[in-house]
Amino acid sequence: LGELKVYEVVPAPKPALWVNRMLRPVLLAIRAEGRPIIFRPMRWSAQSAGACKKSNPDGRISFSTKAFFWGETHFVAVYIHELSHSLLEDAEPSVYHQHDASFFTLNYALLLRLDAINYLAADVNSPWVNDMSLYDLQDPPECWNDTPSPIWQPRAFAFAVALAHELFATDLSAEKLAVLICERYKAWSLAMQLEPRNTVLAHTNAAAKTKRISDARAKLVDELQLYRWLTWLMGAAFLTVVYVLIRRGVN
């Protein structure tokens, strides 16, 4: 594994030596060829620190210098996130995967490989895969573009996590993982497309029914709470009247 190239548009707060020290064991663990890093003065929110663009020369992964303010673990997590984008772009250039189930699978599988060696375990305090969220699974397969996320997202999540667990421990490189995941995702998407629409409709109706039941229960709880308050107020008012009448009788 050669030295990872680091470029600077603006001075980076950590030298290339630090970047290589951090990422060399990561790249060995996830079995990936490193992509060069370039530091740019990007103004992003606290949750964003890196971006991968196909137009970057030699597949460079762009980073804001803000990445260092969240520590080493954040830097590594963002690098793997952006590397996953880059690997999928190379594996299937004609398809823009963004944050679909194929991306979630690859990112999850690479983080599982880090968990397998307990990398920076003392600093992470939880599995690396906990770094992922539904932000990484925003895009449905094309056949479900008009389907509410509560319908397709759980199924996409189940597909992605199951496939990641199946593949992460194999000897496949990260590059070959990306190719295989694209193939499996394509087959899964086709199966979803061929699924009878009445099955999808059944899932939709079931979800709607569940929501109606949940809303009804919430309304009932609110009404019971109101009833308790009214009962308490009426009881308090009654006791107050009784107390006043008793006091008058005594006087």
Order of alpha helices (4+ residues) and beta strands (2+ residues): beta-alpha-beta-beta-beta-alpha-alpha-alpha-alpha-alpha-alpha
